Amino acid sequence: MSNPTVTIAGAGPSGLTLAWWLVEHGVNVTVLEREGSIPRDMRASTFHPATLDLLMDSGLADALVERGTVVPQWQYLIHESGERAVFDMSCLGDVTAYPFRLQCEQFQLTELLAAKLAEHPYCELRFGASLQSATADNEGVHIHYYDGREPREKMCDWLIAADGASSQVRKSMGLEFEGQTFPKTSITLVVAHPFEDDIPNLLGVNYVWLPDRHYSLMRLRDTWRFTYSPEQDQDIETALSDEVARAHIARVSPRANNTNILARNYYTLHQRCLERFCHGRVIFVGDAAHLNSPAGGMGMNSGIHDARSLADHLVPVLEGADVGLLERYARRRRIIALEEVQRLSARNYARHRETQASKRQVIWRELQETVSDPLKHRDYLLDAAMIRSREREQAIE
C-alpha cells in the first residue's frame, strides 16, 4: 500500500498521541475533532509513571512535569485521627524514569500535541469537524462528517475511533458497549484554598476518610481538585450548588467553608468494554473502546497506552506486514482493559466508597500491612503506576 492514509476521530489524549507516533513514522494522518479547539474543561489530571515513560522520547513528559505537580508520595488519611497509609513511589526508581504521580490537567498534553501536529507536514488537524458515520470495506473507509455546517465526505485507508465515551463511530456502526453504570456519580470542584495550611501532613494526592464518606484532594500547580459523591437521590443541580459544595469542603477544612469555587463538574461512572477493538479497517482506542471508574486515575493513561500499542502494530502493517498483526493489538489491549485497568479501578472504587465500619477496618489493616512491608508496597505500586500492565501486555500473544 503506497502512501497509506489514516484518519483519527477525536483530538483527545489517545487520538493525538497516536497521531504523533504515526506521523513520526511518516504516516499521513488527518485528525477530525468536533470541538472548535482543544477543550480546557475538567477532565483527567493524573499521569502515571508508565505513561510518562512512553512520552519521554518526544519531550512531552518533561514538558508536562514543568506544567504540573510532582507527587512522589500519596496517601490514605483518616481525617479524625490523622492516621495515614503513605505510598512512596521512590521505590520504583529502578524501573521508571519518573517515580512519581504527576498531577497535571489533560489539556496541557493535548495542547502541546496539537501545537506540534499543526506544524508537522504529515498531519492535518481539523477542528469543528464532526464525524457522523463510517462504512468500511476491503478498499478503505468512507466517512461522512460535518466541517462546521457543511456536509463532507472523505475516503481513507484506516479509521481510528478515538472519539471518547460517546463515540459516534461506535454508534454509527451499531456496536454494543457492554458493561455497567455505577449507581453513584462523582463531583469534582476546583478551588484555590490552601488546604495544606489546615490539614496536617497533607500530600499532593490524598484519599480522605470521614466516618460516613470519602473525599479526594489532589494538588495541581495553583489549585486543588476536591471530589465527592452526592447524597442518595440528590439531584445534580443541588449537589453542584455553592451551598452543598461548600458544606462538603467544610467537613474537611472548616476554614474553607466560604472558599471560591473556580470550576465544578459531575461525572457518571461506567465500566464498559467493546467485544472487539478491531472491525476491519476501523480500530478503537481509549474511552471509545473501554471505560472504567476514575478511581486511581487510570482511564486517560490506559488510552495513551492503547495509542502506543496501536502505533507499534499499525506502522508495520502500513509498511507491508500481515494485517493480522492488528488482532494482537486488539487482544492485548482488551485483556489489559478487563483484567488490569477495570479490575484495579473497580477495587479502588469499592475501597474509596466503603463506609461500613467493620469493612473499613479490614481495608485499613490491609493498607497498613502493604505500606509496612517493602515487597508488598512495591508490588502494590507496580500495579498503581501501571508499570505491571505494560509489562504484562508485552507477554500476551
Secondary structure, DSSP 8 states (H G I E B T S, - for coil): --S-EEEEE--SHHHHHHHHHHHTTT-EEEEEESSSS---SS---EE-HHHHHHHTTTTHHHHHHHHSEEESEEEEEETTT--EEEEEGGGGTTT-S--SEEE--HHHHHHHHHHHHHT-TTEEEEETEEEEEEEEETTEEEEEEEETTEEEEEEESEEEE---TT-HHHHHTT---EEEEEEEEEEEEEE---GGGTSTT--SEEEEEETTEEEEEEE-SS-EEEEE---TT--HHHHHSHHHHHHHHHHH-GGGTT--EEEEEEEEEEEEE-S-SEETTEEE-GGGTEE--STTS-HHHHHHHHHHHHHHHHHHHHTT--TTHHHHHHHHHHHHIIIIIHHHHHHHHHHHH---HHHHHHHHHHHHHHHHSHHHHHHHHHHHTTHHHHHHHHH--
